[in-house]
Amino acid sequence: MTTPTTTAPVTDAPATAAPAPAAGPAAAHPYALSHLDTVEAEALHIFREVAGEFERPVLLFSGGKDSIVMLHLALKAFAPAALPFSLLHVDTGHNFPEVLDYRDRVVARHRLRLHVARVQDFIDDGRLRERPDGTRNPLQTVPLLDAITTGRHDAVFGGGRRDEEKARAKERVFSLRDEFGAWDPRRQRPELWSLYNGRHAPGEHVRVFPLSNWTELDVWQYIQREDIELPSIYYAHEREVFARGGMWLAPGAWGGPRPGERLRRRRVRYRTVGDMSCTGAVESGAGTVAAVIEEIAASRLTERGATRADDKLSEAAMEDRKREGYF
């Protein structure tokens, strides 16, 4: 018995061709990194470079979004090993409770070492004096320098970005500070081909900025991609605020509101987080990361330019503080 042979039906249709490669940079460079991958790789390299070159680095961690992203990158840079350095927070005593709660939860979750330098301690023992306007942000410099000296830290990671403010745009990734913690823009070193010079004399230290080349939009897109948790005040919420200097400020023990400043309930969020006395909220309905990204993409003001009263004291307010040792 002959077994019938089955043949495929004949058709005039051409054989299915392989899909054509997509046009654009990805087609020409299939292994090219995305923008977020590129800035992430640079930051990871910086963390590892510092760990290999310095003896006692420390990472500034306030619970603000930039320091949160910086800590996320640091943990990623050394995983699965433990973080090879401790954290430092200069607490003004006027911080947002939501941010402090978040800070403590993250430290406990990852079993990190955190040193808190409190401005209040320096006021109590006479090393600092309370300002008439109630703001303590400018008072952070002395506790910061004291903590650096006491901890013998030769490298200090900060979350500053060049897009935030013109004085920060002048600073290199490795920023040398003298024995008094002061910054001199004339002593900035070239960083060609991502080669970082960490040499420093006894008593000096280096401030390191892994997020220098990031923008606010980069930070939020990275938060979205990595699914990073943030304090709730970064998203729109109902809050009592009052108007001062063109900003919405939160009431607190620092001295607000003054007579004549009326409390109002507004739906707001914070673009940056610092001392309550000088950090303004913005009216917003952005309650998710995606909504925040859309809002930032349409903004024409940097977060510090829109919400930080301490940067509006003078044209060179930030640079003057940096020369005294501030970040």
HELIX and SHEET records of a PDB file:
HELIX    1   1 PRO A   25  ALA A   28  1                                   4    
HELIX    2   2 HIS A   35  GLU A   53  1                                  19    
HELIX    3   3 LYS A   65  PHE A   78  1                                  14    
HELIX    4   4 PRO A   97  HIS A  110  1                                  14    
HELIX    5   5 VAL A  119  ASP A  124  1                                   6    
HELIX    6   6 ASN A  137  GLN A  140  5                                   4    
HELIX    7   7 THR A  141  THR A  150  1                                  10    
HELIX    8   8 LYS A  166  ALA A  169  1                                   4    
HELIX    9   9 PRO A  185  ARG A  187  5                                   3    
HELIX   10  10 LEU A  192  SER A  194  5                                   3    
HELIX   11  11 GLU A  216  GLU A  226  1                                  11    
HELIX   12  12 SER A  232  TYR A  234  5                                   3    
HELIX   13  13 VAL A  289  ALA A  298  1                                  10    
HELIX   14  14 GLU A  303  THR A  307  1                                   5    
HELIX   15  15 ALA A  309  LYS A  312  5                                   4    
HELIX   16  16 ALA A  317  GLU A  324  1                                   8    
SHEET    1   A 6 LEU A 114  ARG A 118  0                                        
SHEET    2   A 6 SER A  86  ASP A  91  1                                        
SHEET    3   A 6 PRO A  57  LEU A  60  1                                        
SHEET    4   A 6 ALA A 155  PHE A 157  1                                        
SHEET    5   A 6 HIS A 205  VAL A 208  1                                        
SHEET    6   A 6 PHE A 174  ARG A 177 -1                                        
SHEET    1   B 4 MET A 247  LEU A 249  0                                        
SHEET    2   B 4 HIS A 237  ARG A 244 -1                                        
SHEET    3   B 4 ARG A 264  ARG A 269 -1                                        
SHEET    4   B 4 VAL A 282  GLU A 283 -1                                        
END                                                                             
